């Protein structure tokens, strides 16, 4: 371990490349420029709009952040920075407000613009070759660049199509939307859905609720959503409500097994409620020690967690704004949106009508005019179709973790190849860190990882 840190510390930093221009890419550019004012820093972006990525590329004012503005600062230790930026722009939001995502994209671009001496390459990176001295980057325009250090700062990948419905014409039919966040889907498919259409959403998580909200705004009155677990994300507590109950998770982390940790979690939750708090107070503290909890479990226990506990954890940990929760709750009450617990068994499409057979006895068959895949981002790099990831996996430069939650990295964020060797010139920072830390998808965690990575260079 000492050797790994020493190798990274003394590594040449004259030329640095960052692949990806979403949150992680912009935050890395800003922090790296401050630490290495004389280095050449190049950022590769497949999008013309820096800072947006998948998360903040929406133009809808109704798509809100899932974290209050006062906790969304880009720089670790300055969590209210985004709120202060909003004030500077003349907005009258409060720190506890959930604001439109597009504003956060504008905020990130403001940091990018004021980061000096950056080179922007607007191309897809399709291959990276590494050796002991450097990394060679190849773009889809046949350009090749040699750098001392390459950092993969790729965001979330598109959803996989669930088994049972892969045979539908996802690419050719406007009735089948495989990725609702893709710009083409936003412009051509979602906006053309008729208000009288029956729409089927596959999934019931954050993406499904966002898309359901968009469809409701279009006047669509028949939305059915189905998922394996049938559970919905929980809401944040109401606006301007400040938690007052102190919680300690020390007794949970000390337990020696998953079973005992779960037992202690229930006891602690009961204590929180007896003291006048609610479950959110406990989850706020659990979030701080999630990486430690995850890494304390054996591979077998991690598998049990993913199978039995993760659905509960995800819906309570990744919460939605009170506004979106109220909107969906009202739509359910008025029978505009219905959620079912079911798996897709098979599907057909005849004369534009989609028929899906399900595992549910309650609703064995669903007919719809439009089907939208809302199953969340793909984290299995062995099944990812992104050209760069495909090349790196095929070449054995990067490898997945045991649970296919992401990719294997060291404590210094360097990737590991199929021979178990560390790639000293190729680092990774982004949501696929979930493989190592489990909690690595939201801004508060990612900005801490940015700070840690840069401090190690």
C-alpha positions in Angstrom: 0.0 0.0 0.0 2.9 2.4 0.8 4.4 1.7 -2.6 1.1 2.5 -4.3 0.8 5.9 -2.7 4.4 6.7 -3.3 4.1 5.8 -7.0 1.1 8.1 -7.4 2.7 10.9 -5.5 5.8 11.0 -7.6 4.0 10.5 -10.9 4.6 13.1 -13.6 1.6 15.5 -14.0 2.6 17.6 -17.0 -0.3 16.4 -19.1 -3.6 15.4 -17.6 -6.7 14.2 -19.4 -10.2 14.0 -18.0 -12.7 11.9 -19.9 -16.2 13.1 -19.1 -17.7 16.6 -18.6 -20.5 16.2 -16.1 -20.2 17.0 -12.4 -17.0 14.9 -11.8 -15.3 16.2 -14.9 -15.9 19.9 -14.1 -15.1 19.4 -10.4 -11.8 17.7 -11.3 -10.9 20.4 -13.8 -11.4 23.1 -11.2 -9.5 21.3 -8.4 -6.7 20.1 -10.5 -6.1 23.5 -12.0 -5.7 25.0 -8.5 -3.2 22.3 -7.5 -1.3 22.2 -10.9 -1.4 25.7 -12.3 1.2 24.9 -15.0 0.0 21.5 -16.1 -1.8 20.9 -19.4 -5.3 19.8 -18.6 -7.6 18.5 -21.4 -11.3 17.6 -20.9 -13.0 15.3 -23.4 -16.7 15.9 -23.8 -19.2 14.1 -26.1 -21.7 16.8 -25.4 -21.7 20.4 -26.6 -23.0 21.5 -23.2 -20.3 21.2 -20.5 -21.6 20.4 -17.0 -25.0 19.0 -17.8 -24.4 15.3 -18.2 -27.5 13.0 -17.9 -28.5 14.4 -14.5 -28.6 18.1 -15.2 -29.4 18.2 -19.0 -33.1 18.4 -18.6 -34.8 21.7 -19.5 -38.0 21.0 -17.6 -38.4 23.4 -14.6 -40.4 20.6 -12.9 -37.4 18.2 -12.8 -36.0 19.1 -9.4 -32.8 18.1 -7.6 -33.2 15.4 -5.0 -30.9 17.2 -2.6 -31.7 20.7 -1.0 -29.8 23.6 -2.6 -27.9 24.3 0.6 -26.1 21.0 0.4 -25.2 20.9 -3.3 -22.0 22.9 -3.4 -19.4 21.5 -5.9 -16.5 22.0 -3.6 -16.0 19.8 -0.5 -16.3 21.9 2.6 -18.4 24.5 0.9 -21.7 22.8 0.7 -23.8 26.0 0.6 -21.9 27.3 -2.4 -24.6 26.5 -4.9 -27.2 28.3 -2.7 -24.9 31.4 -2.6 -24.6 31.2 -6.4 -28.4 31.1 -6.7 -28.6 34.2 -4.6 -26.0 36.0 -6.8 -28.1 35.2 -9.9 -31.1 36.8 -8.3 -33.1 33.7 -7.3 -35.0 33.8 -4.1 -34.7 30.2 -3.1 -33.9 29.0 0.5 -31.1 26.6 1.4 -33.8 23.9 2.1 -35.5 24.3 -1.3 -35.3 21.7 -4.1 -34.6 23.6 -7.2 -34.7 22.8 -10.9 -31.9 20.6 -12.1 -31.1 22.7 -15.1 -29.9 25.5 -12.7 -27.3 23.1 -11.3 -26.0 22.5 -14.8 -25.7 26.3 -15.2 -23.8 26.5 -11.8 -21.3 23.8 -12.9 -20.7 25.7 -16.2 -20.0 28.9 -14.2 -17.1 27.0 -12.5 -15.9 25.6 -15.8 -15.8 29.0 -17.4 -13.7 30.5 -14.7 -11.2 27.6 -14.6 -8.3 29.0 -16.7 -6.3 27.4 -19.4 -8.3 24.3 -20.2 -8.3 22.5 -23.5 -11.7 21.1 -24.5 -11.9 18.3 -27.0 -15.5 17.7 -28.2 -15.1 14.0 -29.3 -16.0 10.6 -28.0 -13.0 8.8 -26.6 -13.1 5.3 -28.0 -9.9 3.7 -26.7 -7.2 4.2 -24.1 -3.9 2.4 -24.1 -1.7 2.5 -21.0 1.9 1.6 -20.3 4.3 2.3 -17.4 5.0 5.8 -18.5 1.8 7.3 -20.1 -1.7 6.8 -21.4 -2.6 7.1 -25.1 -6.1 8.4 -25.8 -7.9 7.7 -29.1 -11.0 9.6 -30.2 -13.7 8.8 -32.8 -12.1 11.4 -35.0 -8.9 9.3 -35.2 -7.0 11.8 -33.0 -4.4 10.3 -30.6 -3.1 12.2 -27.6 -0.4 11.1 -25.2 -0.8 12.1 -21.5 0.9 11.4 -18.2 -2.4 10.7 -16.5 -5.9 9.9 -17.7 -8.9 10.1 -15.4 -12.2 8.5 -16.3 -14.9 10.8 -15.0 -17.8 9.2 -16.8 -21.3 9.5 -15.3 -24.2 7.1 -15.4 -24.6 4.8 -18.3 -28.0 4.2 -20.0 -30.4 1.6 -18.6 -30.3 -2.0 -19.7 -33.5 -3.4 -21.3 -35.0 -6.0 -18.8 -35.2 -9.6 -19.8 -38.5 -10.5 -21.4 -38.9 -7.3 -23.4 -35.6 -7.1 -25.3 -37.4 -8.2 -28.5 -39.4 -5.0 -28.8 -38.3 -2.5 -31.5 -36.5 -0.1 -29.1 -34.5 1.5 -31.8 -37.0 1.8 -34.7 -40.3 2.5 -33.0 -41.3 5.8 -31.4 -43.6 3.7 -29.1 -40.6 2.2 -27.4 -38.2 4.4 -25.4 -35.1 2.7 -24.1 -33.5 5.7 -22.6 -35.8 8.6 -21.6 -32.8 10.9 -20.8 -31.2 10.6 -24.2 -31.5 13.9 -26.1 -33.2 12.2 -29.1 -35.8 10.7 -26.8 -36.4 14.0 -25.1 -36.8 15.8 -28.4 -38.5 13.3 -30.6 -40.2 10.6 -28.6 -41.4 11.8 -25.2 -42.8 15.1 -26.6 -44.9 13.3 -29.2 -46.7 11.0 -26.9 -50.5 11.6 -27.3 -52.4 12.8 -24.2 -54.8 9.9 -24.8 -52.0 7.3 -24.8 -51.8 4.4 -22.3 -48.1 4.5 -21.1 -46.2 1.7 -19.4 -43.1 2.6 -17.3 -40.7 -0.2 -16.5 -39.3 0.7 -13.0 -40.5 2.6 -10.0 -37.4 4.5 -8.9 -36.2 8.1 -9.3 -36.3 7.9 -13.1 -39.8 6.5 -13.3 -41.2 9.2 -11.0 -39.4 11.9 -13.0 -40.9 10.6 -16.2 -44.3 10.1 -14.7 -44.2 13.8 -13.6 -43.3 14.8 -17.1 -46.1 12.7 -18.6 -48.6 14.2 -16.2 -47.6 17.7 -17.2 -48.4 16.6 -20.8 -51.9 15.8 -19.7 -51.5 12.0 -20.0 -54.1 10.3 -17.8 -53.2 6.6 -18.0 -49.8 5.7 -16.6 -48.9 2.2 -15.3 -45.5 1.5 -13.7 -44.2 -1.9 -12.8 -41.0 -3.1 -11.1 -39.6 -6.2 -9.4 -40.2 -4.7 -5.9 -43.0 -2.3 -6.5 -41.6 0.1 -3.9 -41.3 3.9 -4.4 -38.7 6.3 -3.2 -39.5 8.0 0.0 -39.8 11.8 0.3 -37.4 14.1 2.1 -39.0 15.7 5.2 -41.0 18.9 4.5 -39.4 22.1 3.5 -37.7 24.2 6.2 -37.9 21.3 8.8 -34.5 21.0 10.5 -33.6 17.6 12.2 -33.2 18.0 15.9 -32.6 14.5 17.1 -29.0 13.4 17.7 -28.2 9.9 16.4 -25.2 7.7 17.0 -24.4 4.7 14.7 -21.5 3.5 16.7 -23.4 0.5 18.0 -24.3 -0.5 14.5 -20.8 -0.4 13.0 -19.4 -2.4 16.0 -21.5 -5.5 15.2 -19.6 -8.4 13.6 -22.2 -9.6 11.1 -24.9 -8.4 8.8 -27.6 -10.0 10.9 -26.3 -8.3 14.1 -25.9 -5.0 12.3 -29.5 -5.2 11.0 -30.8 -6.0 14.5 -28.9 -3.1 16.0 -30.2 -0.8 13.2 -33.8 -1.7 14.2 -33.1 -1.0 17.9 -31.5 2.3 17.0 -34.4 3.3 14.8 -36.8 2.5 17.7 -34.7 4.7 20.0 -34.8 7.6 17.4 -38.6 7.4 17.2 -38.9 7.2 21.0 -36.9 10.4 21.1 -39.2 12.2 18.8 -37.2 11.8 15.6 -38.0 9.8 12.4 -36.1 7.4 10.2 -34.5 10.2 8.2 -32.4 11.2 11.2 -30.9 7.7 11.3 -30.3 7.6 7.6 -28.4 10.9 7.7 -25.9 9.4 10.1 -25.8 6.0 8.3 -24.9 7.8 5.1 -21.6 9.0 6.7 -20.5 5.5 7.5 -21.9 3.6 4.6 -18.5 2.8 3.0 -17.2 1.5 6.3 -20.3 -0.6 6.7 -20.1 -2.0 3.2 -16.4 -2.9 3.4 -17.0 -4.6 6.8 -19.2 -7.2 5.2 -17.9 -10.4 3.6 -18.7 -11.1 -0.1 -21.4 -13.5 1.0 -23.0 -10.9 3.3 -22.8 -8.2 0.6 -24.7 -10.5 -1.7 -27.4 -11.0 1.0 -27.6 -7.3 1.5 -28.1 -6.7 -2.2 -30.8 -9.3 -2.5 -32.7 -8.7 0.7 -32.0 -5.2 2.0 -30.9 -3.0 -0.9 -34.4 -2.3 -2.2 -35.4 -1.0 1.2 -32.1 0.9 1.5 -32.3 2.5 -1.9 -35.9 3.8 -1.6 -35.1 5.4 1.8 -31.6 6.6 1.1 -32.3 8.1 -2.4 -35.3 10.2 -1.6 -37.4 12.6 -3.7 -38.4 16.2 -3.1 -41.6 16.8 -1.1 -43.1 18.5 -4.2 -42.6 15.5 -6.4 -43.9 13.1 -3.7 -47.1 15.2 -3.3 -47.6 15.3 -7.1 -47.2 11.5 -7.5 -49.4 10.8 -4.4 -52.2 12.9 -5.8 -51.9 11.3 -9.2 -52.2 7.8 -7.6 -55.2 9.0 -5.6 -56.8 10.2 -8.8 -55.9 6.9 -10.6 -53.8 8.7 -13.1 -50.8 6.6 -12.1 -50.8 3.0 -10.9 -47.8 1.0 -9.6 -47.5 -2.8 -9.6 -45.0 -5.3 -8.3 -44.2 -7.6 -11.2 -41.5 -8.8 -13.6 -41.7 -8.7 -17.4 -42.2 -12.3 -18.8 -42.6 -11.5 -22.5 -43.8 -8.8 -24.9 -45.2 -8.4 -28.3 -46.1 -5.4 -30.5 -48.8 -5.7 -33.1 -50.2 -2.7 -35.1 -48.5 -0.3 -32.7 -50.0 -1.8 -29.5 -47.6 -3.3 -27.0 -48.7 -6.3 -24.9 -46.6 -7.3 -21.9 -47.1 -10.5 -20.0 -46.1 -10.1 -16.3 -45.5 -12.3 -13.3 -48.3 -10.7 -11.4 -51.6 -12.6 -10.8 -53.2 -9.2 -10.2 -52.4 -7.9 -13.6 -51.0 -10.7 -15.8 -51.2 -8.7 -19.0 -50.6 -5.0 -19.6 -51.5 -3.3 -22.9 -50.0 0.0 -23.8 -49.5 2.5 -26.6 -46.0 3.4 -25.4 -43.4 1.7 -23.2 -40.6 3.5 -21.5 -37.6 1.9 -19.8 -37.0 3.6 -16.4 -34.9 0.9 -14.7 -32.1 3.2 -13.8 -28.5 3.4 -14.9 -26.5 0.3 -16.0 -23.6 -0.4 -13.6 -22.4 -3.7 -15.1 -19.4 -2.8 -17.2 -19.3 -6.2 -18.9 -22.7 -5.4 -20.5 -22.0 -1.7 -21.3 -22.1 -0.7 -25.0 -20.1 2.5 -24.6 -17.2 2.1 -27.1 -14.6 3.1 -24.6 -15.8 0.9 -21.8 -16.2 -2.0 -24.3 -12.6 -1.5 -25.4 -11.2 -1.3 -21.8 -13.1 -4.4 -20.7 -12.2 -6.4 -23.8 -8.6 -5.5 -23.4 -8.6 -6.3 -19.7 -7.6 -2.8 -18.7 -10.5 -2.5 -16.3 -12.4 -5.3 -14.5 -15.8 -5.4 -12.6 -16.2 -6.1 -8.9 -17.7 -9.4 -7.6 -21.3 -8.0 -7.7 -21.1 -6.1 -11.0 -21.8 -2.8 -9.2 -19.0 -1.0 -10.9 -15.2 -1.4 -11.5 -12.3 -2.3 -9.2 -10.1 0.6 -8.1 -7.4 1.0 -5.4 -7.5 3.4 -2.5 -5.9 5.9 -4.8 -8.6 5.6 -7.4 -6.4 3.8 -9.9 -8.0 1.1 -12.0 -6.9 -2.6 -11.8 -6.4 -4.8 -14.8 -7.4 -8.4 -15.5 -3.9 -9.6 -14.2 -4.5 -7.9 -10.9 -2.0 -5.1 -11.8 -2.6 -1.5 -10.9 -2.9 0.9 -13.9 -0.9 3.9 -12.5 -1.8 6.1 -15.4 -5.5 5.4 -15.5 -7.8 6.6 -12.6 -11.6 6.5 -12.2 -13.9 8.8 -10.4 -17.7 8.5 -10.7 -20.8 6.5 -9.7 -19.1 3.1 -10.4 -17.2 3.7 -7.2 -20.2 2.1 -5.7 -18.4 -1.2 -6.1 -15.9 -0.1 -3.5 -17.8 2.3 -1.3 -21.5 1.6 -2.1 -22.3 5.2 -1.4 -20.9 7.1 -4.4 -23.7 8.4 -6.6 -24.7 11.8 -5.1 -22.9 15.1 -5.1 -22.0 15.2 -1.4 -20.1 11.9 -1.7 -18.6 12.6 -5.2 -17.2 16.0 -4.2 -15.5 14.3 -1.2 -13.9 11.8 -3.6 -12.8 14.6 -5.9 -11.0 16.3 -3.0 -9.4 13.0 -1.9 -8.2 12.1 -5.4 -6.6 15.4 -6.0 -5.0 15.4 -2.6 -3.2 12.2 -3.6 -1.7 13.5 -6.7 
